[in-house]
Structure formats: structure tokens, C-alpha cells
Amino acid sequence: MSKSEAYYSNCDDPRISNFFKYFALNFNEFGLKKIISTCYKNQDIDLFSQNDCEKAIYIEYTGNPNDPTSTDFSTIEVKELNGDGDFRSAECIELLKQTDIVVTNPPFSLFREYIDILIKNDKKFLIIGNQNAITYKEIFSLIKNNKIWLGYNSGDMKFVVPNYYQPRTTRYWEDEDGRKWRSLGNICWFTNLDIKKRHEELILYKTYSPEEFPNYENYDAINVDKTSDIPLDYDGAMGVPITFLDKYSPEQFEIIGLGIVGSCEFKNERKMEILDKNGFPTGKFTINAKGTLYRKHLQNDKKPAAFKDCETGELYQSIYARILIKRKK
């Protein structure tokens, strides 16, 4: 961050938000001029007064000149918004215009609208989102055109949780100090702030073979099941998992499209019977594998076939949400 920048969190209760606390504690080190944080009225936890939050509130923090390291934020004035604190409201957008960088955890159900507002207002941002948002048409278009990308540790985010959280059988542990942790394997940082990681090229070591990298039946590209297995000597189109974006360097690869109907043009229209999870007929039919990429079912496939060609009887595997790429070098 450069000097004299303003930070905005428009989807957090500033009275309990760790986003706010982090930037407030590092206010001078980051050279901030202001922190603005707004709270939607449905958030009902009031840390300072222990009363329900019946109205939307916001705070503006310009630093603590007497004690920059103080962790006591209870004296900061909490102001009421005129509206409900919705990030889409004119009131909150006006606050957005006063700031330079947005850092927050927006509602996943409104992720498209949220990103759209940030882009239209030309804001820099670092926000949390679900990894599946990559496959949204609007979001993927921004990724393809290098207008947004994934931040650090995407898909492997770990959080300290309160002691009252109940243990889980997966993605839960306690550290040596007794703190409880949870991991969310499908959560990403989405950002348009340039980072060093984005320019680190993936080290490739595999060589191409048609047996290991079969072609799709409905698109001229090979299938690559793991990002680490991308062949170093193949110059054509490749379909890779969406987790590839965590390793994507625009200097090394070009993103062609997303392997679903509406993003790429499929080259055939086979009528196929849908098979159940055990590979048995369902009596239901589809064209072009429900609009996804598919390849021939192989004997060494761990999963049963997903579709059966109605004319030839050949079996096929549907390939979920592949990103289509080409090597630049």
C-alpha cells in the first residue's frame, strides 16, 4: 500500500470485525488516512453495548495519535446510517467512492453484484469468495481478461475459531496452545492487487502422451486432471481443473475459456443416456453430456462411466468445470 490510502470494509460489523482490527492496529505502518466500515442492519451482535443491532451503523477511523498500538476501540464513535447498510445502497456506494481499497467478506449469494460494483467504481480490492464463483460467467470473464485473479493461499484458508465452536471430524484441529482451527478448502481470495505469486511460473516436468492425456470428444483439447501434470511439450489447448488458477501466471499461459456450454463452442451433439453413480442406465437422456466437456471412458478410470452413446453404445466420462488454456512459451 502507498501512503494516504483509505480502506473500506462494507460487509462487516466494525465493532467485532477482525478486518477492522487488523487495519486499525497497522494504521500508521500501512500509511492509511482513513478506515471506513459499515454494518448491515441484520447483523445483531453489538460487542460494545451487548444490545441487538437494530440499525445499520458505520465508523470512520483516522488513527489514534495518543496510542497507535492500543487494542481498545470502544471509544470510537459508532454512527448510524440512514438506510439499512446494504453495500448496493447509494449511501454505502458514496462511502465506497471515498476509499481506495476494499477488504471484506461479502455475501456469497450476492458475489456477482458485489464484484460488479467494485469494478464499475474502479476500486482495488481483496475479498473472500467461494471457489465455485470462478465458474460464474461474469467472474470468469474478468479472470480471463486479467482484471481479477486469485490471491495467496486460495483453496487452503485456515481460521482460528472461538472455543465454543463444536469440533468436526474433518478440517478441524487444535494447536499446541489449545486454539481451535478450521480449514475451508473451497474459499479463495479474489483480488486485482498485483502480487509476486501471480508472476511465478509453474514448473512443468511431464511430457505429453495421448494415453495419459486423452482428447475430449466435443472440443479440440486434451484433458489434464492435475495442474502439476500439465505437459511441458504440448502447445495445443488443454483442459485443467479450476484449482489451476491458484498457480496461473499470465506470462506463462493464456486462458481460452471455460469448459461449459456458453463459454466454449462444442463440436458435436451426441444423444446420450445418463448413467447413475454406479454406471447403470437411468432412462434419462441428454445432448452433449449436459453441456460439459467429456471424453471416452477408460478401463482404468476410478469412477464408473457417466453417459452412454445412444447410437454406438460407447461409454463416456463427463469432466467437471475445466479451464481451457494454452502455453505461451
Disulfide bonds with the S-S distance in Angstrom:
none
